[in-house]
Amino acid sequence: MEKNYVVNVKTSKGTIITARGDSAEELIANVNDLVAQGGPDAISTLEEAFAGVSTPRVLATDPVALVQASLGGEVVAEVPAFAPKAPPVGVSAPAGSDKMCIHGAMVKRTGNGAKGEWRAFFCPTPKGTADQCSPTFANRNTPEWNSF
């Protein structure tokens, strides 16, 4: 199961380190545990064994900077890994739209694929948006399919 908070850091040697947590506090605790248990030293040792170069170790307080500085990495992007899949409280679908997501009224789309015709509701955010909601497909021979 995917955690709600995730940080990925790529070290200067190219090693990718991932820290996860169900809350910001758990993420920070996991990062602190990694550092306290000698994770950066172990990773540096492993990198040295393969590359023959050491990685300097510097401490920081915020979890992203801590992992970045401790492992000599560079943050390439910070993307939220979790978005609730329910519309805001008190928001309902506007006339002509059957489904809502946290980004607004979902868009009806139809098409044909390997398994035949499909009908689905898609998140209104642009394709590739980091916290884009998953599409909701209509089932054949249901009122939803027939009224699409």
trRosetta pair geometry for C-beta under 8 A, 3 or more apart (Angstrom, degrees):
i j d omega theta_ij theta_ji phi_ij phi_ji
2 6 7.7 -50 -175 -47 92 135
2 81 6.7 -141 162 161 116 116
2 82 7.7 173 120 -81 107 90
3 6 5.8 130 76 -65 102 90
3 20 3.7 129 33 177 153 111
3 21 5.7 110 178 56 137 15
3 22 5.7 -106 -148 -72 88 51
3 27 7.9 139 147 -80 135 93
3 81 7.0 38 89 105 68 143
3 82 7.8 -85 128 -51 45 122
4 21 7.3 -51 59 101 80 57
4 22 5.4 64 18 -155 107 44
4 23 6.9 27 66 -74 129 35
4 81 6.5 150 178 85 27 98
4 82 3.8 -17 -146 -29 71 160
5 20 6.8 143 86 -160 62 51
5 21 4.7 -18 66 66 111 85
5 22 7.2 37 19 116 93 3
5 23 6.7 8 -1 139 132 10
5 24 5.8 149 -88 -86 162 49
5 26 7.2 145 49 70 125 92
5 27 4.2 -80 112 -54 131 138
5 81 6.5 147 -122 42 16 116
5 82 7.1 -54 -55 6 47 122
6 18 6.5 -15 -167 -166 98 98
6 19 7.3 160 -153 84 49 49
6 20 5.0 -9 -103 -106 78 81
6 27 7.8 -136 -75 -115 21 123
6 81 4.2 65 22 -37 110 157
7 18 7.3 162 84 -151 47 51
7 19 5.1 -5 57 57 95 95
7 20 8.0 -169 23 -76 61 42
7 27 6.7 100 -5 -171 109 123
7 31 7.3 7 53 -78 136 124
7 63 6.1 174 -7 129 161 110
7 64 5.4 -147 -143 -97 140 76
7 67 6.1 152 119 25 128 155
7 78 7.7 -15 -122 -124 85 85
8 16 6.0 -5 -172 -172 102 102
8 17 7.1 156 -155 80 51 47
8 18 5.0 -16 -101 -99 77 80
9 16 7.3 158 81 -153 39 54
9 17 4.9 -16 61 60 91 98
9 18 8.0 177 21 -78 65 36
9 19 7.9 17 3 2 105 100
9 64 7.5 156 -75 -157 113 63
9 67 4.4 -178 -14 131 153 114
9 68 5.3 -147 -136 -81 131 60
9 71 5.9 119 116 60 130 134
9 73 4.0 121 166 82 97 161
9 74 7.9 145 -163 53 77 26
9 75 6.7 -47 -115 -86 81 67
10 14 6.5 -18 -176 -142 101 33
10 15 7.2 157 -156 78 55 37
10 16 5.2 -25 -98 -97 74 73
10 17 7.8 177 -85 18 25 71
10 73 5.0 145 79 -151 39 112
10 74 6.2 -30 72 52 93 73
10 76 6.5 24 17 -15 124 118
11 14 6.6 -37 71 32 79 21
11 15 4.4 10 28 52 122 88
11 16 7.7 -139 5 -71 77 26
11 17 6.8 69 -38 -12 97 108
11 43 6.9 178 -56 147 155 128
11 47 6.9 -101 111 -80 150 153
11 55 6.3 -34 -172 -119 124 154
11 71 4.5 -94 -96 151 101 102
11 72 5.3 52 -159 74 85 84
11 73 4.4 -71 -92 -76 36 89
12 55 6.3 161 42 -121 109 105
12 72 4.2 -58 -1 137 111 108
12 73 6.5 -142 -34 -93 58 37
12 74 7.2 86 -84 -21 66 94
13 47 4.3 111 69 -152 173 132
13 51 5.7 -146 -141 1 121 160
13 53 7.1 172 -92 74 113 110
13 55 6.5 -89 -18 -69 115 121
13 72 7.5 60 -9 88 83 123
15 43 6.0 174 113 -171 159 112
15 46 7.7 95 -95 93 152 115
15 47 6.0 -100 -24 -80 134 114
15 71 7.3 -111 80 179 110 124
17 34 7.8 116 -179 179 127 153
17 39 7.8 104 -142 156 136 124
17 43 6.8 -25 -79 -108 124 160
17 67 6.1 -160 97 -171 128 116
17 71 5.7 -153 3 -78 148 174
17 73 7.1 -129 27 -44 109 152
19 27 6.2 102 130 -160 105 78
19 30 5.1 156 -168 111 101 114
19 31 4.9 44 -167 -78 167 80
19 34 6.3 -100 -98 -17 117 149
19 63 7.0 -135 91 177 146 116
19 67 6.1 -140 -4 -83 132 143
20 27 6.8 -79 168 -107 19 84
20 30 6.7 -40 64 97 43 171
21 24 7.1 110 94 -116 132 9
21 25 7.3 -155 161 77 145 43
21 26 3.2 167 -162 100 113 92
21 27 3.3 -134 25 -58 132 60
21 28 7.4 -33 -13 10 168 49
21 29 7.1 117 -110 46 139 88
21 30 5.3 -162 -66 3 105 129
22 26 5.2 38 42 38 70 157
23 26 4.7 97 50 6 77 99
23 27 7.0 -135 94 -5 42 86
24 27 5.6 -52 -150 35 34 115
24 28 6.4 33 153 -18 66 104
25 28 5.8 -54 -149 37 31 110
25 29 6.3 31 152 -19 65 107
26 29 5.5 -53 -145 39 33 113
26 30 6.2 35 155 -21 66 105
27 30 5.8 -56 -148 36 28 110
27 31 6.4 27 154 -17 64 105
27 63 5.7 36 130 -148 100 171
28 31 5.8 -54 -148 37 31 110
28 32 6.2 31 154 -17 66 108
28 63 4.9 -117 -101 -68 67 119
29 32 5.7 -56 -145 40 30 111
29 33 6.2 34 153 -22 65 105
30 33 5.6 -50 -145 35 31 113
30 34 6.4 37 153 -23 62 102
31 34 5.6 -51 -152 31 32 115
31 35 6.6 25 152 -12 64 105
31 63 4.4 152 8 -144 163 94
31 66 5.4 99 152 90 129 131
31 67 5.6 -90 -141 -56 116 99
32 35 5.8 -58 -149 40 32 107
32 36 5.8 28 155 -17 69 112
32 66 7.5 -31 -77 162 61 160
33 36 5.7 -57 -135 43 29 108
33 37 5.8 19 166 -12 66 114
34 37 6.4 -64 -142 42 19 103
34 39 3.9 -25 177 4 77 159
34 40 7.6 89 139 -33 90 74
34 67 7.5 26 83 -104 143 92
35 39 6.1 -65 -75 42 28 105
35 40 6.1 19 -123 -12 68 112
35 59 7.3 100 -175 -116 146 92
35 66 6.5 -79 -48 167 147 111
35 70 5.4 -100 -108 -123 109 160
38 41 4.6 -50 -169 44 84 117
38 42 5.5 88 128 -27 90 97
39 42 5.7 -58 -144 37 29 110
39 43 6.1 25 160 -16 67 108
39 70 7.8 50 86 140 97 134
40 43 5.8 -56 -143 40 30 109
40 44 6.0 32 156 -20 66 107
40 55 7.5 -123 -180 97 92 120
40 57 5.2 116 128 -117 140 113
40 70 4.3 -114 -80 161 144 99
40 71 5.4 -136 -121 -78 93 68
41 44 5.6 -54 -144 38 29 112
41 45 6.2 33 154 -22 64 105
41 57 7.1 -16 -70 -69 72 149
42 45 5.7 -52 -148 34 29 113
42 46 6.4 29 153 -17 63 105
43 46 5.7 -54 -149 37 32 111
43 47 6.2 31 152 -18 65 107
43 55 7.5 -32 106 44 92 146
43 71 6.1 -14 92 -126 148 105
44 47 5.6 -56 -146 39 31 110
44 48 6.1 34 154 -22 66 106
44 54 5.9 38 179 -156 114 70
44 55 4.3 -133 -114 42 101 101
44 57 7.1 -79 -42 -58 150 103
44 71 7.8 -155 -59 -134 85 62
45 48 5.6 -52 -146 35 29 113
45 49 6.4 35 152 -25 62 103
46 49 5.7 -50 -152 29 32 115
46 50 6.8 13 156 -3 63 107
47 50 6.1 -68 -153 46 32 99
47 51 5.5 -20 168 24 73 116
47 53 7.2 -55 135 71 101 75
47 55 6.1 44 70 -22 147 119
48 51 6.5 -74 -119 60 23 77
48 52 6.2 54 -168 -118 61 15
48 53 6.4 -142 -111 62 67 29
48 54 5.5 12 -88 -84 121 61
48 55 7.9 -127 -52 -4 90 79
55 71 6.5 -1 148 -171 148 45
55 72 4.1 -132 -164 5 106 142
56 72 6.1 109 51 -81 68 115
57 70 5.7 14 -149 -151 80 60
57 72 8.0 -74 -81 -40 43 92
58 69 4.2 -84 84 170 98 109
58 70 6.8 -129 62 -79 50 41
59 66 6.8 0 -162 -132 59 82
59 69 6.7 120 -140 105 4 129
59 70 6.7 39 -98 -80 49 92
60 65 3.8 -103 132 124 153 103
60 66 4.6 -142 70 -79 87 54
60 68 7.4 -7 27 60 149 89
60 69 4.5 115 -17 21 118 144
60 70 7.5 -119 18 -34 89 84
61 65 7.2 16 53 74 48 122
61 66 6.7 -104 96 -65 3 106
62 65 4.6 67 65 22 92 109
62 66 6.4 -162 83 -19 38 91
63 66 5.4 -53 -139 33 28 117
63 67 6.5 22 164 -13 64 103
64 67 6.3 -57 -152 38 28 103
64 68 6.0 26 152 -17 64 114
64 75 6.0 36 174 -92 114 139
64 78 6.7 -21 -113 -99 153 122
65 68 5.4 -58 -140 44 31 114
65 69 5.7 23 164 -13 70 111
66 69 6.3 -56 -136 42 20 101
66 70 5.8 17 164 -16 60 117
67 70 6.0 -59 -137 41 23 109
67 71 6.0 -10 173 10 62 117
67 73 6.9 -20 132 40 81 131
68 71 6.9 -86 -148 50 14 87
68 73 4.9 -107 -136 71 58 89
68 74 7.0 73 -148 -99 106 16
68 75 5.6 -48 -92 -42 135 93
69 72 7.6 27 -169 -71 27 36
75 78 6.5 4 178 -51 125 92
79 130 4.5 -148 -160 -142 110 142
80 83 6.5 89 116 -59 125 86
80 130 6.3 112 49 127 74 126
80 131 5.6 1 79 -69 113 119
82 131 7.8 13 107 -123 20 107
83 102 6.2 -146 163 49 108 153
83 131 3.7 101 -43 -169 144 116
83 133 7.3 -107 99 -75 126 73
84 102 6.0 116 81 -71 80 141
85 101 6.9 -51 -159 -145 62 91
85 102 7.0 -109 -128 -22 23 108
85 133 6.0 121 -128 -131 84 106
85 134 7.7 -15 -122 27 129 92
86 102 6.7 57 74 -68 34 91
87 91 4.7 -121 152 81 119 113
87 92 7.7 134 98 -91 155 27
87 100 4.0 4 -64 126 142 123
87 101 6.3 156 -74 152 80 8
87 102 6.0 -174 -109 -88 40 41
88 91 4.7 66 67 -1 85 129
88 102 6.8 92 -39 -140 72 69
91 100 6.3 173 121 -176 102 156
92 100 6.8 -144 -163 -30 28 148
93 97 4.5 -139 -176 99 105 92
93 98 6.0 17 160 173 169 8
93 99 6.2 83 -91 42 138 7
93 100 4.8 -143 -74 -45 80 98
93 105 5.7 100 -144 -117 75 92
93 106 8.0 -46 -116 24 114 80
94 97 5.3 51 60 29 73 115
94 105 5.4 -57 25 -72 98 142
97 100 7.4 88 128 -70 120 70
97 105 3.9 6 158 -164 172 121
97 106 6.7 146 -171 53 112 59
97 108 7.7 -157 -124 -27 69 97
98 106 7.7 -51 69 62 67 105
98 108 7.6 68 21 -71 104 110
98 121 6.9 -116 71 -85 97 138
98 144 7.5 143 156 -138 162 94
99 105 7.5 114 83 -161 52 58
99 106 4.2 -21 92 36 103 130
99 121 4.3 47 47 180 143 168
99 136 5.9 -163 -144 50 167 143
100 104 6.9 -91 -147 162 82 23
100 105 6.0 -48 -103 -100 72 46
100 106 6.5 -159 -101 -12 16 89
101 104 7.1 -3 60 49 73 35
101 106 5.5 83 -11 -68 101 100
101 123 5.2 -58 56 -111 159 85
101 124 7.7 -178 48 9 111 82
101 133 4.1 -119 -160 4 150 167
102 131 8.0 -51 76 137 132 117
102 133 6.7 150 27 -59 87 124
103 123 5.5 66 43 -169 136 97
103 124 5.4 -158 117 52 113 89
103 125 5.0 -78 -158 -43 167 99
103 132 7.8 -18 -22 -127 153 55
103 133 6.6 -148 9 -5 112 113
104 124 5.0 -39 70 32 110 142
105 124 6.5 60 74 -44 58 136
106 121 3.8 56 128 170 134 107
106 122 6.1 154 -171 65 90 28
106 123 6.3 -46 -118 -88 86 32
106 124 6.6 -144 -116 -36 33 83
106 133 7.6 -85 -99 83 110 135
106 136 6.9 18 170 27 169 111
107 121 6.9 141 65 -160 35 60
107 122 4.9 -33 62 63 92 89
107 123 7.8 -14 18 84 92 15
107 124 5.6 117 -29 -91 105 74
108 119 7.3 -10 -167 -173 91 91
108 120 7.7 158 -150 88 50 36
108 121 6.1 -33 -92 -100 55 67
108 148 6.4 163 -157 -167 128 87
109 119 7.6 171 90 -152 45 49
109 120 5.7 -20 64 67 88 81
109 121 7.7 142 19 -108 77 19
109 122 5.4 18 4 -6 125 122
109 135 7.9 -65 47 -135 117 132
110 117 7.0 -6 -175 -171 100 94
110 118 6.8 172 -153 90 56 53
110 119 4.9 -14 -104 -103 87 74
110 120 7.7 152 -89 20 41 64
110 148 7.1 119 -76 140 115 131
111 117 7.4 169 96 -149 33 56
111 118 5.6 -11 64 57 76 93
112 116 6.5 -60 -146 -179 80 32
112 117 5.4 -36 -99 -92 75 55
112 118 7.3 158 -100 13 24 77
113 116 7.0 -8 60 51 65 24
113 118 5.8 14 8 -8 112 124
115 118 7.4 65 76 -59 98 106
118 137 6.2 -50 -168 -142 108 114
118 138 8.0 145 -176 48 62 79
119 137 7.1 116 79 -159 50 67
119 138 4.4 -22 88 39 103 122
119 145 6.1 138 48 -131 137 70
119 148 4.5 5 -179 -165 151 169
120 135 4.5 32 163 168 133 122
120 136 6.2 159 -161 79 81 42
120 137 4.4 -39 -97 -99 102 61
120 138 6.5 -151 -84 0 43 76
121 135 6.4 161 78 -161 48 73
121 136 4.6 -5 52 56 103 97
121 138 7.8 91 -17 -43 85 89
122 135 4.9 -26 -96 -105 69 100
123 129 7.5 -119 115 56 132 129
123 132 4.9 166 75 -168 152 80
123 133 3.9 145 -78 48 126 89
123 134 7.7 73 -28 26 115 12
123 135 7.3 -110 -8 -78 76 58
125 129 3.9 -56 144 16 130 161
125 131 7.8 104 -11 78 175 69
125 132 4.9 -140 72 -106 128 89
125 133 7.7 122 16 14 115 78
126 129 5.5 116 64 -47 69 103
127 132 7.7 32 -136 -100 30 165
128 132 7.4 108 74 -19 12 143
129 132 4.1 116 70 -57 94 100
138 142 6.6 -150 179 61 88 117
138 144 4.6 -154 -138 121 107 107
138 145 4.5 154 144 -82 120 70
138 148 5.7 -123 1 -71 170 133
139 142 4.7 65 79 -10 92 134
139 144 7.0 70 39 62 72 117
139 145 6.2 -95 85 -43 42 121
140 145 5.4 110 -124 -123 29 169
141 145 6.4 10 8 56 19 145
141 146 7.7 36 -138 -46 25 103
142 145 4.8 98 52 5 75 101
142 146 7.0 -152 90 -1 38 90
143 146 5.7 -61 -141 44 33 108
143 147 5.9 13 166 -6 70 114
144 147 6.5 -68 -140 45 22 96
144 148 6.7 49 153 -59 59 91
145 148 5.8 -32 -158 -16 30 119
